[in-house]
Amino acid sequence: MERFDSSPETALEWYRAGKGAALATVVETWGSAPRRVGAQLVIAGDGRIEGSVSGGCVEGAVIVEALEAIEEGEARLLEFGVSDDDAFAVGLACGGTIRVLVEPVGKVLSEPMLAELVAARARREPLAYEVNTETGHRALRRNAYTERLRMDRSGFEEDGQTFVAVHNPPLRLIVIGAVHIAQALVPMARLAGYDPAIVDPREAFASDVRFPGETILTDWPDEAVSKLGLDTRTALVLLTHDPKLDDPALQAALSADVFYIGALGSKRTHAKRIDRMKQSGFTDEQISRIHGPIGLDIGAASPSEIAVAILAQMTAVLRGKA
């Protein structure tokens, strides 16, 4: 999964600074594509750029077209064939074709609509940007394109005219318990596109030495998850084995709309956990969201293998496969 793309924010900033700006978005690919559909490049009227639509294959041509589009105030739908030689230069086995939609901010993509999109992204609100490439109609859609949002899949609808750009908040992983499994899971999750945070009031465990460069909270777990926030792009993993630490965060997650809850422990431990949640007033439906014992059953034994099993299960749940 690609890192959070700040192109809309940059485009709005440059436009408001009087530089002029255009957003170039990959809307379709064939063959071996350097960037996925939805990848963006923002171009300022002074030629400044940020982002990428091809990893370097066609950026030069897109910039030229974008500067002309800013001047004319009209959108452009571009198509490029990437040769095998150019593809090889950016690390691909073979070439392909990409289509890029260039939208000047202001006359085409209105400032109020772009500002609304940026504000929604800041609120971690999942949103779809819809544009009809034939009619030019544009809209921000909430509570729509559920499957696209779940799969992080931008693209054209079946009509071949309606392009939908998915704007999901970055994935987030909250780990309760700075234990050995967490030391393996956190870097794996970061590679998979998650923004991890480790929560453990035991400062001997939750240290920069054990988790260099990571976000660490030593608050009590329920206070920590309240600070971090729980939403549909958040996974919660409980690893302490200690109900005093796990349960407050678990109760907060069961009352929220996180996409994944996993809890370490044996079947016997999990049965006791279920009893405690029932006594706390949670329904069977709410409790059924807990994945325990945690992780896919791959016979994992070591902390690293358990981390693989957890991340695999998180991915399966996120993509609707579990």
N, C-alpha and C positions, 0 to 999 in steps of 0.2 A: 504494500500500500504506500502511496506517495505521501510525502509530508504535506502539511497544511499549506495551501497556496494562498498567498496574500495579495494576489493580483487585483481583485476588486477593491481592496482597501487602498492599494497604491494608485490605481486609476482614479479613484475619487479624490485622493490627496493631490495628485498632479493636476487634475482638472480644476479643483478649487484654487490651486496656486496660480492659475492662469496660463499654464503651460500647454493646455490641450492634452487629450489622452484618447487612446483607443484600446479596446480589449480584443485580442485575437484568441479564438478558442478552437481547439481541435474538435470538429464535429463528426468526423467519420474517418476510418482508416481501412486500408486493405493491405494484405501482406505483412511484412515485418515492420511495425511502426515504432519509432523511437519513443514516442510519448503516447499515453493512453487518451482515449476520447475524454474531453473535458479539461485537458491540460490547457493552461493559459499563458499568454505573453502580453504584458502591458507595454504600450509604446507611447511616449510623450511627444508632444509637438516639436520639441527640440531634439528629438532623436534618441533620448534616453530610453533604455529598455530594462525590464525585469521579468524573469520567468523564462519559459521555453515552450515551444510547440513541436520541436523536432530534434532537440539535442544538438542543433547546429546545422542540420541539412538544408533547411529552407528559411532560416531566420532572416537572412539578408533580404530576400525577396518579399517576405511578409512585412518587414519594416518599411520598405519602399511603398508597398501598397497601402499600409496603414497611414503613413504620412500624407499620401494623396487622399485617402478617405477622410482624414481629419480636416483637410483643406476643403474638400467638397461637401462634407457633412452627410455622406451616404455610406451605407453598409456594403461590404463586399464579401462574396463567397468564393474563396479561392481553392483551386485544386492543384496539387503538386505531385509529380512522380519522382520518387527518390531512387536514383540509380543504385545498382549493386555496389559500385565503387564508393559512392557517397555514404551508403549504409555501412559499408565495411569500416569507413573512417571514423564512425561514431560507435563502433563495436557491435554492429548487427551482422547476421549471417547473409542477409539478402535485402534487396530493396522493397519498395512498396509504394502506396499512394496515400496521401492524406488530403482531407478537405479542411479548410480553416475559415471560420467566420470572423470577419473584422467589423467591429462595432464602435464607431466614434462615440465618446461620451458627450452628452448634450443633445445634439440633434437626432441621434438614433437611439442610444441608450440614455434615457433621461436621467438628469442628476437626482431627482427625487426617488426614482426607482432604484438607482444604484445605491443611494444613501440608505434606503430601506433594506436592501440586501445586506449591506455592510453592518447595519444595526442588528439585523437578525443573526448574522454570523457571530457578532460580539456577544449576543445573548445565548449562544450555543443552541439556536433554534434551527432544526432541519428545514430546508427550504428548497424548492425547485424553481429554476428560472426557465421560462418557456418562451420560445420564439418561433414564429412561423416564417421560414426563409422565403416563402413566396409572397405573403401579404405584408410581412413586416410587423405583424401583431406581436406584442411582448407583454408578459405578465409574470408576476411572482405568485407561485401556487403553494399554499399551505394545505396540509392534510390531503395531498394528492400524490400520485406516482409512488405509492407505498413500496412496491417491489423494487423500483429503481433506487429509492432511498435506502432500503435494506441492503441492497447489493452494491451500493456506491457506483451505480452504473448510469452514466450520462449517455445520451444517444438519441437517434431519431425514432419517432413513433412509426407505426406501420404505414401511415400516410406518406412517409418520405419527405414531409415538409415541416413537421413540428419537431424541433430539436429541444430536448430537455436537459438542462445542465443541473446536476445534483450538487447542492451545497450543504454538505453534512458537517457538523462539528467534528473536530479531531477525536479519534477514539481515546478513551482514558481508562486506565487501570488503577484501581485503588487496592493495595495489598495491605491487609491487616496482619501484622506479624513480620518482623525483620529477621526471619530465620534463614537457614541454608537454602531452602527451596526458593525463597524470594530472591536470594542472590543470583540464582540461575534464571528465574522467571523474568525478572525486571529487564535485563539486557535483551533477552529473547523478544519480549513484548515490544521493546523500543524498536528493534529491527523490523517487527511486524506492523509498525505504524502507530503504536500506542504511546500516549503520554503518561508514564507511570508515576505514582506517588506511593510512598511507603509510610505506614502509620504504625507506631509502636511507642507507648509511653516508657518503655524500658530503654533508657538511653544507652545502656551497654550494648544492646542489640542494634538500635537505630542510630548508627554512627556514620559519619562521612567516610571513615576508613573501610567499613563494610560495604557501603553503597556510594562510591565516589561520584560526585557530580549529580546525584539524583535528588528529587524532592522528598524530604523527610519531615514528617510531623510527629512530635512527641506528645501531642495532646491525647486525652482519652478518646478512644475510637469514635464514639458518637459525636463528640465535638469536632473531631477532625473531618469526618465525612460531611458534617454540616458546613464547615468552611469550604471544602472542596466542591460540594454540590453533587447531586445524584440525578442523572438524566438518562435518556434512551441510548446514549453513546458511551455509557459508563459500565465497566465490569468491576465487580467486587469479589475479591478472593480472600478468604479467611484461612489463616495458616497457624494460629497460635496454639490451638488445642485447649485454650483456656476460655471457658464460657464468660468469665468476667471481662475479657477483652473482645472476644468474637461477638457475643450476643448483642451488645449495644449497637454495633455497626450493622449486624444482620437485621435487627429490628428496623433500623432506619432504611435499609435497602428494600425490605419487604413492603414498606410503606411508600416506596418510590417506584420509578419506572425504569430501573436499570435493566440492561438487556441480558446480563449474566450475573448469577450469584453462585459461587462455588465454595465449599467448605471442606477442609481437610479432616480426615478422621475415618475410623472403621465404621462398618455398618451399625455396630452396637453404639458407638459414639454418636452417629447420626440419628439413631432412633431416640436417644436421650435428648438430642437437640430438637427434634420434632416435638417431643413432649413439652419441652420448655417453651417453644413458640406457641403451641396450642394453649398452654396455661397463660401466655401473654395476650391471648385473644386473637391470634391470627388464624385465618381460615385454612382449610385443606388446600384450596386453590392457590392461595398465596404461598403456603409452605412448599407446594410442589415445584415452585420455581427454583428451589435450592438444589444444586447439583452436589450430592454427597453420597458416598465418598467422591471426592473431586476428581475430575479428569477422565478422559477416555480410558477404557480398560485395555491398555497395551502391554500389561505386565511390567509396568515401570517399577524400578527398585531404588535407584539413586536419586538424589535431589534434582539433578539435571534431567533425568528421564521423566520424573514426575512433573517437572516444569513443562516439558514437551507435551505431556498428556493434557495438562491444564490449558496450555495455549491452543492445542488442537481442539479441545472441547469448546473453548471460547469462540473460536473461529466457526465451528460447526453451528453453534447457537446463533451467532451473528448472521450467518448466511442462510439460516433456516433449514439446516441439515440435521438438526438434533432438537 
